[in-house]
Amino acid sequence: MSAWFAEIFVAVEFTVTLLLLVTTLVAAICAIVVPKALTAEQRFEKRLEYTVFAIGAAVLLALVLFAPR
């Protein structure tokens, strides 16, 4: 029974790590590629939002990857 839990934990850990990695990359790309149709203020706000989101996701990813087990 404990081997089953260990395998489930590994699968969940891999899934969370992968989702955090993808989230970080997508948010970073979105912060770089902002539509030109927006005004300068709206582009700044979008870049700020995506940058903060990318930094938060990167911090969570680092915690998952480097936290002692």
C-alpha positions, 0 to 999 in steps of 0.5 A, spaced: 500 500 500 505 504 501 508 503 494 502 505 491 502 512 495 509 513 493 508 512 486 502 517 486 506 522 490 511 522 484 506 522 479 503 528 482 510 532 484 512 531 476 505 534 474 505 540 479 513 541 477 511 541 469 505 545 470 509 550 474 514 550 468 509 551 463 506 557 467 512 560 468 514 560 461 508 562 458 507 568 463 514 570 461 513 570 453 506 573 454 510 579 458 514 580 452 509 579 447 504 584 448 499 587 442 501 593 439 494 595 439 493 597 446 495 604 449 502 605 452 499 605 459 495 598 457 501 595 455 505 597 461 500 594 465 499 587 461 507 587 462 507 588 469 501 583 471 505 578 467 511 579 470 509 579 477 505 572 475 511 569 472 516 571 478 511 568 482 510 562 478 518 561 478 519 562 485 514 556 486 517 552 481 524 553 485 521 551 491 518 545 488 525 543 485 529 545 491 526 544 497 529 538 501 525 532 502 
